[in-house]
Amino acid sequence: MTDFLSKWTLVISLLAIVSLPFSVRADVALEDATLKGDETIETAIGEIELEDNYFDDDASQRLYDEMDFQRASQAYVWSTPMVSITTWRDAQSSAFGVTNETDFVVLETLKEKRGIVTGNLTTPYIFSFISLKDGPIQIDYPAGQTAGGVLDFWQRPVFDLGLTGPDQGKGGTYIVVGPEGDPAKHKKDGVHVFQSDTNNIFIGIRILNPDPAYYEKYTSEYKMGRVGEKMAASRFIKGKDVEWSATAPRGLDYWEKLAGIINEEPVLEIDKAWTAMLEPIGIVKGKPFEPTERQKQILRRAAAMGELMTRNLQINPRYVEPYWEGTSWYKSFDFHIPQKTDVRAEIDERATWFYEAVGSTEGMVNPKPGAGQIYMTTKRDSEGNMLRADKNYKLHVPADVPVGQFWSVTLYSENTRRPYDNGGTEISDVSIGSRTEGVKVNEDGSVDLFIGPDAPEGYENNHLKTVGDDGWFVYFRLYAPEQPFFDKTFKLADFEMVD
């Protein structure tokens, strides 16, 4: 009897063990994970092993590293406009010897203009940067044929100057108040008062009157200074003919620029989520940028990934179709001047432009027939392939390009996004247009332009040279575009490879 009971006890015990719940560990893909109990999950950062829903310290650290990397990569896209203009300010000041806050730099030669991201090579530039942190500034602006404007450091227009500004070319007094100032304190008859959302502002001017005597008159009459202080003539620095670069830096230097400008500016309500994401990787408002070795490694990787993502937006924008059906030509501006709508910030759209270029004005963003400028760009040929530096291409420009002023084609480096450095010393080496002397015109008035290592015989004046492996793109600019552009009866064909 005892033996019988013992045997049944053993059987019952075995059955009880078999019936107990148990788990079998199995690798699952991230998208199939239940995220509960015991589970081994395959992820891009290795296996994450759950035990009773928890994971170990090693997995925790890997998740934080990935979280910070992803946030920093996206922060690159978000911060591109501000880092770009900050780089421009600092590089221009150093290259041209800016010493006073009211100094202007005058850019005329190819070397000087080649520093600017997608600089326009057809007209002289006059630029200045100043901070409103120490108080509002006053500008006593001369009358005459000029066009200019003031931008904040997100590269949004604050107001225009000259013909397109409130003074309409008649001259006037302007006061610019910083983000923490009170514009109402400065309101008075005959004074145009504006407020910037950032402390730092940019002032850009183009003198449209070609008479050298007017330049001297304008620069002697232009005055700027702090409100309440004596206005004085600005210094206009010219004739330097130096090489310089306003292209945003790569690697850790990118984040140093961002950390620096964040400490100069108030954080706008729309940007607080971004500054929250930057804090764990060492970029904190009010604190020096002193990243740990771990943070440095993440930031270097994120700068590279962020630029790759932004370059992809620039090359293959997914939020807009080509302007002309069946081509790869895009109209460069596809965002609103405030860089936001009622429901979202236009982060991808503005990153596309401000990775590739600088500045925005009403005339650039919202041109109208007979006024403003159009910037058309392409990175692919007629077969849909990326443009290469080692191949030769032809662009056919139809007769009667619909412009009230002129058109031009300028060659840029995809690496720097600045005017292409092919060893040339003249503006005509990287830019050709309707005002370029010596361009060969076809019998019907059309023009064939050639870009590549070799110039076709007889078309040397119609050729822009590419070198090495420096990939390129162009801006086809239309100044004062007319109705056929807007109704698309005028159309550019894609570049055709000729070898």
C-alpha positions, 0 to 999 in steps of 0.5 A: 500500500505504501509503495502504491501511494508513493508511486501516485504521489510521484506521478501527481507531483510530475503532473503538477510540474508539467502544468505549471506556467513556463516561458520559452525565450525567443528572439522577436523583431521590434515590430512584433514585440509584446513588451511584457513578461520575458522577451528578447527583442531584436533592435538596431542597438542590439538585443533588449532582454526583458525579464518580468518586464524589466531590462538591465543597466546595459540595455538602459544605457543603450536606450538612452544613447539611442534616444539622445542620438535620435533627438540630436539628429533631428535637432540638426534639422531644426537648428539649421537656419540659426547655426547657418546665419551665426556661422556667417556672422562670425566668419564674415567678422573675422575675415573682413576685420569687423571691429564696430557693431555698426560696420558693414562689409561690401562684397564685390569680387568672386573671392568675397562672394564665394564665402556666402552660401549660394551667393548671388554673383550679379550684384554687389552685397552690403551686409552687417550684423548687430545685437539688440541685447544692449538696447534698440537701434535706430537707422537713418536710411538714405533716399535713393534706388536701393533694396534691403532688409532686416532679418532675425536669426531664424532668417525671417524678415523683420522689415524691408528697406528702400524701394520695397520698404515703408520708405519706398525709396524716399529715405526714413528713420527706423527703430528696431526693438529686441524681443524683450523691448516695448515697441510702443515706447518708440512710436512717433510720427515719421518713425517706422518701429519694428520688433525682432524675435531675436536679439541678433539681427542681420542687415542686408542692402543692395544699391540699385543705382549704378552711378559710383557717385550715388554709392559715395552719397549713400554710404556717407548718409547712412547712419546707425546707432543705439536709440538715444545716442548720437547717430554716426556714419557707418564704416563700409569695409571693401576691397579685401578680396579674401577667401572665406566660408560661411558654410555651417561647420561639421562635427562637434563644431556645429554644436558649439555654434548652436550652444553659443547662439542659444545662450545669446537668444531667448527661447521662443515658445515654439522651440522649448521642446527642442531645447528640452531634447538638447539638455541631456546632450550638454546644450543648456541655456545659461550654461557653458557647452562642456560635453562629456566624452559620451556626449561628444561621441553622440553629437559627432554621429548626430551631426553627420546623420542630421546633415545627411537627412537635411541633404536628402531633403534638399536633393529629394524634397518629399513635401513638394512636386517639381515645378514643371511636370516631367522635369526635376526643376524645383522652385526653391521656396516652399514655406511661409515667411513666419516658417509656420502655419496654424498647426505646425512649424515648417521644419523640413521646408525651411531646413531645405532652403537654409541648408542650401541658401541664406536669407528670405524676403517677401520678394523671394518667398512670394514673388508676383508678376513683374516683381521679386525674384524666382530661384529654380534649382535641380540636382538631376539630369534628363534621365533622372540621374544625379548631376556629376562633376566628371560628366558634361551637360547641356542646358537649353534656355529658350528664347524670351525668358519671361523677366522684366530685368534679367536671368542668370545661371550660377554654379554651386558646390553641393559640398559647400553650397557656396559658389563653385570653386573651379579655379576661376577668378572672374564671376563669369567663370561660375555664372552666366546670364542674359547680361553676360558679355560674349555669350553665344546666342542661337538664331532663334534667340535661345541659348545653350549652356554647358556645364562639365569638365570640358567646353565644346568648341565654339561655346567657351563663353557658354561654359561653366567648368566642374572639377574633381568629384565636387558635385554641383547644382545651379540656381536659375534666377529670374529677376522680375519674373513675368506671367509666362513663368507663373502660368507655366507656359515658359518651361526649362527642360532638364540638363542633358548629358552630352558624354 
